[in-house]
Amino acid sequence: MGARVTSLRHAASEPVLQVDLTAVADNTRRFVSWARGAVMAVVKADGFGHGLGDVARTAVAAGATWIGVTSLAEGVRVRESGVDVPVLSWLNPVDVDVRTAVRYGIDLSVPSLEHLAALEGGVRVHLQLDTGMARDGAAPETWLSLMSAARRAELAGRVSVAGVMGHLPCAGMPGANEHGKRALARGVEMARQAGLRPPVRHLAATSAALTDPGTHLDVVRIGAGLVGIDPSGTTRLRSALRLTAPVVQVRRVQAGTGVGYGHAHVTERATTLALLPVGYADGLPRTASARAEVWLAGRRRPVAGVISMDQVVVDAGDDEVLPGDEAVVFGPGDHGEPTVQDWARWAGTIPHEIVTGIGARVRRNVR
């Protein structure tokens, strides 16, 4: 017996990502109230997928007094969005466009002697030290040389040393920050012995800001926390995203029906399948296929089969579902819908990857 198909020619046909800036504002205010120093709102990766300019303006209005980005290009976008607080960019090539940084008033990190040697024009810099990541930042054996060279560059008017910074590799683990704290303190003392007087020290990102007040120093860098993600798992923040997709087709199938590529899912009983026009090209991780759920017709429904590039099939059981009905792929979870954290768990990844991976063809609705 063939499947019975219901379709609606004029049903809505696109997924929508709703960005709740009131959640960003609320989260920012909470960090401002908790922090011992200032809050730097980190808006890299298009504001963690929430919109760089929108998140930056919202965070500053809610009390953040710094903005952090990775690239100079992101810093320029922040300035062009109307933000006038200090901006720091910390992941730049040796031949970064220093004139643009000076023109837009963007601070640059200095992770090596080579980076420092290329700077001029009185650009403001933060000496970036490797405090345990073995990633970005100057290696400890170069710190003394870096401080001495920075002092010479400052005296020559090529740079102005505004800060010293580091990063913590295991910030959410109890007791894991002591090495990083001691390392940054040692670097700051080296800077002072070289004659530098950097007014700003910063080490903590979201996890450390929530779990270890001793890491706060002069500024805390909050990125994931702005948009409701707590990597430490200690605090409930407000999620700022809600992804919805309309049902575009409904079919009734019999037991034993294979669904999607490879028939990775075979129905165990007669059931209703609903088709959503959203897939891995839109940011749904294909690795979540066997576990993922969406909220549809008042309850969570399992994804049936493999998540495709442009579409996903949902098993709605015996409940009535019609083309045009809205499915919530993820949201804050207040009404039982899946959350970003759920999708990260199903995919074996972190929430950061989910929120930054939503594709460009998904329509954004900012409120």
Helices and strands as residue ranges (DSSP letters): E 4-7, E 16-19, H 21-34, E 38-42, H 44-49, H 52-61, E 66-69, H 72-80, E 87-89, H 98-104, E 106-110, H 113-117, E 123-128, G 140-142, H 143-155, E 159-165, H 178-193, E 200-202, H 206-211, G 213-215, E 219-222, G 224-227, E 241-246, E 249-253, E 258-259, G 261-263, E 265-266, E 271-276, G 280-282, G 286-288, E 293-296, E 299-302, E 312-317, E 326-330, H 340-347, H 351-356, E 363-366
